[in-house]
Amino acid sequence: MDAITNKQEEYIKILSSYEATKKEDEGDIAAYLKEHNKKEISQLSKKEASELIQILLQRPTEYVFLCGKKATLHKREVNCYHVLGDVEACMHACPNSTVGGDVNNCPYWKKSFEQSFE
């Protein structure tokens, strides 16, 4: 049986580190470990780690946009936005319906852009 990889272990830590879902995620991890007779995440196999990751990905979490607005998004999306950046989040998931995926319609981005040239 192949042991959990470092990347899987790190991803489980990331997925269970969001403040809005931390307690529930810890509960899911504890229940999964108990169900599989393991005491620690590091004892999981690759397959078990993959199953646990899928469980953790199911719970949406809160994302705070640069303008301060909040939305509940899937963890997979939130992880992408942490990697790809805030513009990507605003283009694809902005909770302001008047923006409509175009950051040029966002007063926050316009102001931020204009200030960068001052």
PASEBA-1860 file (N, C-alpha, C; in nm, 3 decimals):
! residues 118
1> MDAITNKQ> 0.085/-0.118/0.000/0.000/0.000/0.000/0.090/0.125/0.000 ~ 0.066/0.214/-0.096/0.145/0.337/-0.106/0.106/0.435/0.005 ~ 0.206/0.493/0.068/0.183/0.588/0.177/0.143/0.724/0.121 ~ 0.076/0.801/0.201/0.037/0.937/0.166/0.160/1.014/0.117 ~ 0.139/1.101/0.018/0.250/1.182/-0.031/0.258/1.312/0.051 ~ 0.371/1.377/0.044/0.386/1.506/0.113/0.287/1.609/0.058 ~ 0.265/1.607/-0.073/0.170/1.701/-0.134/0.028/1.677/-0.084 ~ -0.010/1.551/-0.072/-0.144/1.521/-0.020/-0.158/1.569/0.123
9> EEYIKILS> -0.056/1.543/0.203/-0.061/1.584/0.343/-0.069/1.736/0.354 ~ 0.008/1.805/0.273/0.005/1.952/0.274/-0.131/2.004/0.227 ~ -0.190/1.940/0.128/-0.320/1.983/0.076/-0.428/1.963/0.182 ~ -0.422/1.854/0.255/-0.518/1.831/0.363/-0.504/1.942/0.468 ~ -0.383/1.982/0.499/-0.361/2.091/0.595/-0.420/2.221/0.543 ~ -0.400/2.249/0.414/-0.455/2.371/0.354/-0.607/2.368/0.359 ~ -0.666/2.257/0.315/-0.812/2.247/0.310/-0.877/2.255/0.447 ~ -0.804/2.219/0.550/-0.862/2.222/0.685/-0.818/2.345/0.764
17> SYEATKKE> -0.757/2.442/0.696/-0.706/2.560/0.767/-0.796/2.683/0.754 ~ -0.902/2.677/0.677/-0.991/2.792/0.661/-1.069/2.815/0.790 ~ -1.062/2.936/0.841/-1.125/2.970/0.969/-1.273/2.935/0.972 ~ -1.344/2.965/0.862/-1.489/2.947/0.859/-1.532/2.802/0.872 ~ -1.443/2.707/0.840/-1.481/2.565/0.841/-1.387/2.479/0.925 ~ -1.300/2.542/1.000/-1.195/2.469/1.072/-1.250/2.359/1.162 ~ -1.350/2.391/1.243/-1.404/2.292/1.338/-1.468/2.174/1.266 ~ -1.547/2.203/1.163/-1.612/2.096/1.088/-1.509/2.008/1.017
25> DEGDIAAY> -1.407/2.072/0.960/-1.302/1.996/0.891/-1.225/1.907/0.989 ~ -1.194/1.960/1.105/-1.126/1.879/1.207/-1.212/1.759/1.246 ~ -1.344/1.781/1.255/-1.436/1.671/1.284/-1.437/1.567/1.174 ~ -1.437/1.613/1.049/-1.434/1.519/0.936/-1.305/1.438/0.937 ~ -1.193/1.504/0.964/-1.063/1.435/0.967/-1.062/1.332/1.078 ~ -1.107/1.372/1.197/-1.108/1.279/1.311/-1.197/1.159/1.281 ~ -1.313/1.182/1.224/-1.405/1.073/1.192/-1.344/0.980/1.087 ~ -1.279/1.038/0.987/-1.219/0.957/0.881/-1.105/0.872/0.937
33> LKEHNKKE> -1.021/0.934/1.019/-0.910/0.860/1.079/-0.962/0.745/1.166 ~ -1.065/0.773/1.245/-1.122/0.669/1.333/-1.181/0.555/1.250 ~ -1.253/0.592/1.144/-1.315/0.492/1.057/-1.211/0.400/0.992 ~ -1.091/0.454/0.970/-0.985/0.377/0.904/-0.877/0.329/1.002 ~ -0.909/0.338/1.130/-0.818/0.291/1.236/-0.679/0.354/1.227 ~ -0.676/0.485/1.205/-0.550/0.560/1.199/-0.551/0.666/1.308 ~ -0.434/0.697/1.357/-0.424/0.800/1.462/-0.383/0.935/1.405 ~ -0.312/0.934/1.291/-0.262/1.057/1.232/-0.279/1.054/1.080
41> ISQLSKKE> -0.287/1.171/1.022/-0.298/1.184/0.877/-0.179/1.117/0.808 ~ -0.062/1.127/0.867/0.059/1.070/0.806/0.053/0.918/0.791 ~ -0.042/0.853/0.857/-0.055/0.708/0.849/-0.146/0.664/0.733 ~ -0.208/0.759/0.666/-0.300/0.725/0.557/-0.225/0.676/0.434 ~ -0.294/0.598/0.354/-0.240/0.558/0.223/-0.273/0.668/0.123 ~ -0.216/0.658/0.005/-0.247/0.756/-0.100/-0.397/0.758/-0.130 ~ -0.454/0.639/-0.140/-0.597/0.628/-0.171/-0.682/0.690/-0.060 ~ -0.650/0.659/0.063/-0.725/0.714/0.177/-0.710/0.865/0.182
49> ASELIQIL> -0.590/0.915/0.157/-0.567/1.060/0.158/-0.651/1.126/0.049 ~ -0.656/1.063/-0.067/-0.737/1.116/-0.177/-0.885/1.121/-0.140 ~ -0.933/1.018/-0.074/-1.073/1.014/-0.029/-1.099/1.126/0.072 ~ -1.007/1.146/0.165/-1.023/1.251/0.266/-1.021/1.388/0.200 ~ -0.936/1.408/0.104/-0.931/1.535/0.031/-1.066/1.563/-0.034 ~ -1.125/1.463/-0.095/-1.256/1.481/-0.160/-1.363/1.518/-0.057 ~ -1.357/1.461/0.061/-1.451/1.496/0.168/-1.434/1.643/0.207 ~ -1.310/1.684/0.226/-1.283/1.822/0.268/-1.320/1.923/0.160
57> LQRPTEYV> -1.307/1.885/0.035/-1.342/1.975/-0.075/-1.493/2.000/-0.085 ~ -1.573/1.913/-0.027/-1.718/1.925/-0.037/-1.774/2.043/0.042 ~ -1.704/2.085/0.147/-1.755/2.191/0.233/-1.714/2.327/0.177 ~ -1.811/2.412/0.143/-1.778/2.547/0.098/-1.719/2.628/0.212 ~ -1.649/2.735/0.178/-1.591/2.822/0.278/-1.608/2.967/0.236 ~ -1.578/3.055/0.325/-1.594/3.198/0.299/-1.470/3.252/0.226 ~ -1.495/3.336/0.127/-1.388/3.405/0.055/-1.414/3.555/0.067 ~ -1.311/3.629/0.100/-1.322/3.774/0.113/-1.250/3.838/-0.005
65> FLCGKKAT> -1.324/3.912/-0.084/-1.268/3.982/-0.198/-1.193/4.106/-0.150 ~ -1.107/4.160/-0.235/-1.029/4.277/-0.195/-1.115/4.397/-0.156 ~ -1.234/4.406/-0.214/-1.323/4.517/-0.181/-1.389/4.498/-0.045 ~ -1.371/4.380/0.015/-1.429/4.352/0.146/-1.556/4.268/0.140 ~ -1.615/4.253/0.021/-1.735/4.171/0.009/-1.698/4.025/0.031 ~ -1.795/3.951/0.082/-1.772/3.810/0.113/-1.868/3.723/0.033 ~ -1.821/3.603/0.005/-1.905/3.505/-0.065/-1.867/3.366/-0.014 ~ -1.961/3.275/-0.024/-1.935/3.136/0.010/-1.906/3.063/-0.120
73> LHKREVNC> -1.785/3.009/-0.129/-1.739/2.941/-0.250/-1.685/2.803/-0.215 ~ -1.676/2.719/-0.316/-1.615/2.588/-0.296/-1.466/2.605/-0.269 ~ -1.412/2.519/-0.186/-1.270/2.530/-0.149/-1.178/2.519/-0.270 ~ -1.217/2.442/-0.369/-1.136/2.430/-0.490/-1.122/2.567/-0.557 ~ -1.232/2.642/-0.564/-1.228/2.777/-0.621/-1.141/2.870/-0.538 ~ -1.159/2.865/-0.408/-1.083/2.952/-0.318/-0.933/2.924/-0.333 ~ -0.897/2.798/-0.340/-0.756/2.763/-0.358/-0.703/2.819/-0.489 ~ -0.781/2.809/-0.595/-0.739/2.865/-0.725/-0.718/3.015/-0.716
81> YHVLGDVE> -0.808/3.083/-0.649/-0.797/3.229/-0.639/-0.678/3.270/-0.554 ~ -0.642/3.189/-0.456/-0.522/3.219/-0.378/-0.397/3.207/-0.465 ~ -0.401/3.116/-0.562/-0.287/3.097/-0.651/-0.290/3.197/-0.766 ~ -0.406/3.211/-0.831/-0.416/3.293/-0.952/-0.430/3.442/-0.924 ~ -0.478/3.477/-0.806/-0.486/3.617/-0.768/-0.627/3.671/-0.758 ~ -0.632/3.792/-0.703/-0.759/3.856/-0.673/-0.837/3.897/-0.798 ~ -0.769/3.936/-0.904/-0.839/3.974/-1.027/-0.918/3.855/-1.080 ~ -0.857/3.738/-1.076/-0.924/3.616/-1.121/-1.051/3.591/-1.039
89> ACMHACPN> -1.042/3.608/-0.908/-1.158/3.589/-0.822/-1.268/3.688/-0.858 ~ -1.229/3.812/-0.879/-1.329/3.914/-0.913/-1.394/3.888/-1.048 ~ -1.316/3.841/-1.145/-1.372/3.815/-1.278/-1.470/3.699/-1.276 ~ -1.447/3.600/-1.191/-1.528/3.478/-1.197/-1.630/3.463/-1.085 ~ -1.613/3.532/-0.975/-1.702/3.504/-0.861/-1.747/3.629/-0.786 ~ -1.730/3.746/-0.842/-1.768/3.869/-0.772/-1.915/3.864/-0.730 ~ -1.942/3.891/-0.603/-2.081/3.888/-0.557/-2.161/4.011/-0.601 ~ -2.095/4.110/-0.658/-2.162/4.231/-0.705/-2.215/4.206/-0.846
97> STVGGDVN> -2.345/4.192/-0.861/-2.403/4.156/-0.991/-2.381/4.264/-1.097 ~ -2.356/4.389/-1.058/-2.334/4.495/-1.157/-2.197/4.483/-1.223 ~ -2.105/4.411/-1.161/-1.971/4.393/-1.219/-1.979/4.295/-1.336 ~ -2.055/4.189/-1.322/-2.079/4.095/-1.430/-1.953/4.033/-1.491 ~ -1.852/4.007/-1.410/-1.731/3.943/-1.460/-1.632/4.037/-1.525 ~ -1.665/4.165/-1.533/-1.575/4.262/-1.595/-1.523/4.356/-1.486 ~ -1.396/4.337/-1.447/-1.341/4.418/-1.339/-1.342/4.567/-1.372 ~ -1.354/4.602/-1.501/-1.363/4.743/-1.539/-1.494/4.806/-1.491
105> NCPYWKKS> -1.593/4.723/-1.458/-1.721/4.773/-1.403/-1.716/4.787/-1.252 ~ -1.605/4.751/-1.192/-1.594/4.752/-1.047/-1.534/4.885/-1.000 ~ -1.607/4.961/-0.920/-1.553/5.088/-0.872/-1.427/5.069/-0.788 ~ -1.417/4.957/-0.718/-1.299/4.932/-0.636/-1.175/4.918/-0.725 ~ -1.187/4.839/-0.832/-1.073/4.818/-0.921/-1.037/4.945/-0.996 ~ -1.138/5.022/-1.038/-1.111/5.149/-1.108/-1.029/5.241/-1.018 ~ -1.073/5.254/-0.894/-1.004/5.341/-0.799/-0.862/5.290/-0.774 ~ -0.848/5.160/-0.756/-0.717/5.100/-0.732/-0.624/5.122/-0.852
113> FEQSFE> -0.679/5.106/-0.973/-0.600/5.124/-1.095/-0.555/5.269/-1.109 ~ -0.647/5.364/-1.086/-0.613/5.506/-1.097/-0.508/5.547/-0.995 ~ -0.516/5.493/-0.873/-0.418/5.526/-0.770/-0.280/5.473/-0.803 ~ -0.273/5.368/-0.882/-0.141/5.313/-0.916/-0.062/5.406/-1.008 ~ -0.130/5.502/-1.074/-0.063/5.595/-1.163/-0.036/5.731/-1.099 ~ -0.079/5.746/-0.976/-0.056/5.875/-0.906/0.080/5.883/-0.845
END
